[in-house]
Amino acid sequence: MNAIELGTRLVSLCNDGKSEEAVATLYSDDIVSIEGQGTEEMPARLEGIQAVKGKNDWWFANHEVHSSVATGPFCGHRDDQFVVQFDLDVTPKEGERMQMREVALYTLKDDKIIQEEFLYLMG
């Protein structure tokens, strides 16, 4: 799959509430996931499909997701990258309800996502 096809599939699965299926079917076993910030409990950089599945399990165990909308893919001149925008309305189990907007830059190799990097609106 090229960036447009893979990105369109990722957005569709995310908007259908099937992010776990997206990880299982679209991600490389050697995936690298990079968050804009990390904690001791959840580091900013994770490597390998099991670590990314664990991050997703942690996210859903620690947040009530009221809504999640993925928009994209946004593609440029490179065939191996695309961006997706995520708009989230969540309540952390230990916090107050909040709205978040982030983008993720995805890099492909051999028809799979080999890296995801999340970027946040700051300032």
N, C-alpha and C positions, 0 to 999 in steps of 0.2 A: 504494500500500500504506500502511496505517496503521502505527503504532509496533509494535503486537503482531505483525502479519503480517511486517513487515520484520525485527523483532528475532528472531522465531522462525526465519525463513529464515537470518539471519546465524548464529545459534547452531547450527543444523543443519549448515550448510556448514563452520563452524569445527570442529565435532566429527567431521565426516567427513574432516578433513584438507584441506579445499578453501578455505583462506583467500584464496588468489589469485583463485579464482572469485568469492568474496564481494566482494572489492574491485572486480573487473571488472564485476560485475552490479548491485551494490547501492550503490556509491559515486558521488557526483556528480563530474563532471570538476573542479569547483571545491572539492573536499574540503579541509578544514583538519584537520590531525592535530596534537594537542598531547600530548606526553609529560610526565610529572611532572618529568623532568630530562633534560638533553641533554648532548652532548659536542661537541667541535669536529668530530669525524667524523660525528656524527649529531645535528643540532640538535633541540631540544625542539619547535619549531614548524615544520611543513612545510605548504606550500600547493600544491594541484594533484594530480591523479591520478597523474601520472608520478613526482612526489616520493614519494607514499605507496607506489607500487609499488616504487620504489627502496629505501625503508625496509624493506619486507617482504623484498626480495631480500637486503639487508644482514643482517637478522636471521637468516635461514636460513643464510646463508653463514658467520655468526660464532657460531652456536649449534647444538649437537646437542640436538634436542628429543626427550626420552624419552617425555613424555606432555603432553597439553594438553587440558583440559576446560573448555568454556564452559557457564555456567549462566545461564538467563534466558529471555526478557527480563523484567526488572523494570520495570513501568510504573506511572505515577502518574496525576495528573489532566490532564497535558498530552498532547495527541495527537501532538506532534512530538518527543518524547524517550523514550528507554528506556535502561536500564543492563544490562550483561552483566558477570558475574564470570568471570574467567579464573584457573584453577589450572594452573600450569606446573611441570614438572620438566625442567630444562635444564642443560647443561654448556656454558659459554662456551668457545670454542676456546682462549682464553688464561686459563682459570680453573678453578675447582672446581665440581662439580655443586651445584645449588641448587634449592630449591623457592620458587616465587613465587606470590603471590596479588595480583591487581589487579582493579579494576573499570574499565569504560569507559562514559562517558556519551556517548550518541549523539544527535545532533540531526538532524532530517529537514527537507527542503524539496523540494517537487515529487516526492514518492515516492522520494527518494534520500537517502543519508546525506551531509549537508553538513559535519558536524563530528564528530570523535571526540576525546574527552579522557580520557586514562588517569590514574587516581588509585591511589596505592599505600597500603598499610597502614603507618603510621609509628608510632614510639614504643614 
